[in-house]
Amino acid sequence: ASEQNPTAPPPPVSGPVDDAESREVLDAFFIGKALAETLLERAGGVLADTLSEVARFDAERREQIRDFQDDVMGKAREEMYRAKRDESQIR
């Protein structure tokens, strides 16, 4: 009365081999998870460092432009002052 279906898969066998395989799969999962988290953390750090460098470079460039503009305006004021002084001396 207890006939087995010939097309049915055999019942799972549990034992030391299955436990070792399960442990290996579980270890691999946690190692993979830790690897992914570490890579994301480092990539995030690299991205933050890169953005910080870009922001620093941009700030330095803006400061150099401001300094250049200040130099140009200072020279223009000096020339205007000289021109006015020379004009008043001519009169």
Buried (B, 14 or more C-beta within 10 A) or exposed (E): EEEEEEEEEEEEEEEEEEEEEEEEEEEEEEEEEEEEEEEEEEEEEEEEEEEEEEEEEEEEEEEEEEEEEEEEEEEEEEEEEEEEEEEEEEE
